[in-house]
Amino acid sequence: MSHQEHRQQAPDQVRCAVVTVSDTRTPETDTSGKYMQEALSGAGHAVSAYMIVKDEPEDIRRLLQHHIQSPGTDAVLLSGGTGLSSRDGTYEVVQGCLDKELTGFGELFRMLSYEEIGAAAIMSRATAGVAGQT
């Protein structure tokens, strides 16, 4: 199947939950969460939920599982908690929830980040995949 055929079969709108993982951000200071919501809405997608969660693995896992099981959520986008500090656990939690990993997503993410921020992009851990139907 060609990429044009794949795009034709794709839904016009995806219902997305936006989650920022941070011990310090508030809705007023969460620039990445605001950016994701604006970008999704601008592309014609629906933001079905937005929240900020502390960088606590069990809290992240519980919230992620809630959205994976929610019939009103097609995709969950998480920002934050992906660095190298001892508090950064988002990557490990997401990895543990995936049924199938989208191999190569992290490399593409870092390549695009590199074009914007240079070598610091190597410190961004990123992954994507499928969990259930989400």
N, C-alpha and C positions, 0 to 999 in steps of 0.2 A: 504494500500500500504506500502511495506517495505521501509526502508531507502535506500536500494540498488536500488530499482525501482525509488525512487525520484531522486537519484544521476544520474541514467541512463537517466532520462528525462531532467536533468538540462543542460543548454547550456555549451559548452566547453569554451566559452569566454564571459565575461561580459564587457561592455564598461562603464568605471567609470570616473566620475568627482571627482577630489580631491580638497577639499576646506579647507584651513587653516584660522581660524578666529583668528585674532590677531591685536592689535594696534601697535605692535613693530616688528614683524617678517618681514624679507625680503626673497626673494628667496634664498639668500646665507645663512641665519641663520635659515631657516625653516627645522629643522631636522625631525619633525614629518611628514611634507608634503613629504620630500624626502623619508623617510622610507615607507610611504604608497605607493608611486609611484613604488619604487623598489620591494616591496612585491607583489603588484598587477601584475607588469610585470613579476616577477619571477614565479608567479603562472599561467601565460599564459593569463592574462586579459589585456585589452587595457585601457590605460589612455587617455580618450578622451578630457579631459580638466584639467588644474591645475590653481588655482588662490589663492591669499591671499585677504581676505576681512576684513575690520575693524570691530570691535565688536559693530556694530550698527544694531539693530534689523531690521530696514527697508532694509538696504543693504543686510543683510543675507537672509531675506525673498525674496527679489527681485531675488537674485542670485539663491536661491534654487528653486523658481518657474520657472525660466528660464530653469534650468536643468531638472526639473520634466517634463516640456512640450517639451523638446528637443528630437526628434526622434533618435538622436545619443548618448543618454545617457540611460543606463540601471540602474545605481546605482550612488548615490551621497554619498561620504564619507566626513564627516566634522571632523575636529580636532580643538580643542581650544574653548575657551569661555564657558567651561562646569563646571567651578569651582563655588565658592560661593561669589565671589566679586560682587559689584554692576554693574560692566561692563560685567559680564558673562551672556549672553543672548541666546547663541546658543540652549540650551536645550529647552527653551520655544518656540523659533521660530520653531524648528523642530517639536515639539509636535503639534503646531498649524497647521502645513502643512500635517500631516499624516491623511490618511483615515482609516488605520488600524495599530495599534501598535503591534510590535512583543514583547509581554509580556515576560519578563524573560531575554531579552537581557542585560539590565542594570545590573542585578544580576550576569550574567555570566561574563560580562566585568569586574565588580569589583572583582569577585572571581579570575579571571586570573591576574588582576592587583595586588591583595593582595599577590599572590605567588611571585611577583616580587618586590613590594615596601612596603608591609606590611600594617599597619592600615591606612596609608595615602590614600589608595584606596577608602576609604569611602567618600572622598571629590570629587570623579569623578562622575558626573551625566552623564548617557549615556542612549540613547534610539535608537530604530530602528523601521522601519515599512515600509508601502507601501503608496505611494501617487500617485494616478493615476496608471500608469503601471511601475512606478519607485520605 
